[in-house]
């Protein structure tokens, strides 16, 4: 019963976050790759999309734990790409509740978005819904 409560809580939390971000995504711009992730096309520039996502995360009482500049890391390895950033986010209090209820769900913490600028200039946001992988 506790596991179901945590999963429902995660669904509610993420649904609230994604509903608050719907104005970011282009209409009809949602893709569902075979790996279970979701890809949505942003109607904003790369930097604007990252900033909007960070704001939406914080509005939901979550914290951006880490912002990883993947573009910079790939450049250090000799690979030039357009913008790529990962945003790792969560709320430590929710993490504690999840670990106490079902520590196997800890593999999903923190949650993550990846924002990528494609060669054609389109910006996409990719993420997994944690309930689908727990």
N, C-alpha and C positions, 0 to 999 in steps of 0.2 A: 504494500500500500504506500509506504514512504517513497519507493522508487517511482511510482506513478505520479505522486504529488510533485516530486522534483522534476520529472519530465514535463508535466503540465506547466510547471513554473517556467522552465526553460522555453517552452513553446510560447507562452504568454510574453515573456521577456523579449524574445526575438521577434515575435509578431509586432509588438509595440515599436521596436526599433525599426523594422522594415516598413511598417506603415508610415512612420515619421519620415522615411527617406523616399517615398514613392515619387515625390516631385523631382528627385535627382535623376531618375531613370527615364530613358526615351521610351515612348509608347511602342509596344510590340518588340522590345529589345531584350527579351528574356530567353536564355538558352539553358537546356538541361543536359550536360554531357553525361556519358555513360558512367563516369566515376561517382555520380550522385551529387556533384556540386551544382551550384546555380551560377550562371553568368548573366549579368545584366549590363546593358549598354548605358553609359551615362550621357546626359545631354550637356554636360559641362566639361571644361578643360580638365586636364590631369590634376593640377594643383587645386582647382576649385573643388573637384570631386573628393580629394583627400581631406580638404578642410571641412566640407559639408558632412562627410562621414564622421570625422572626429567630433564635430558639433552634435550630430545625432546620437552618437555613443554617449557623450556626456549628458545630454538631455534625458537619457534613460537611466540615470544614476549608475552608469558604468564608467570605467576608467580605461583610458588608453594606456596599457602597461608598457608597450614598446612600439616604436615606429622603426621599421627596418627598411633602409634604402637599398633595395636589391639592385637597382641600376648602378649604384656606386660600387657595390660588391662585385658585380659582373665586370665593371670597368677595370677593377683591380686585377681581374683574371684575364684581361685583354679582350673582353667582349663588349661591343658597343650596342646598346639597346635604348629604346625610348624609356620614359618613366615607368618604374615598377616600385611599388611600396607595399609592404605588409603592415597592417595595423593589428596588433594583438590587444585584445580588450576583455575586460570582465570586471566584476565587483568582488573583492576578497570575501565579503560576507556571504555571497551566494556560493562561492567556491567552498567555503567552510561547510556550509549546509550540504552541498553535494558530496564532499568527501566523507562527511559523517554518515550520510544516508547510503551512498553507493560509491565506494572508492574506485570502482572500475570505470565510472563515468569521468574520473579525473583526467583521462586521456584527452578529453574534449576541452580542457581548461588550459590556457585561456582560449577564447574564441578568436577567430581570425578572418579578416578581409584581405584580399590582395587586389590592388588597383593597378591596372596595366594600361599603358598607352600603346596601341597597336601601330604597326608601320604606316597604316593609312590615316593615323591621327585619331581614330576612334578610341574612346576610353571605356574600359570595361571593369566591372567589379565582380570578383569571384569569391564564393563562400560556400561552406557546408552548413546545413542545418544540423545542430548536434543531435537532435532526437533521432535522426536517420542513421546515425552511426553508433549510438550507444546500445 
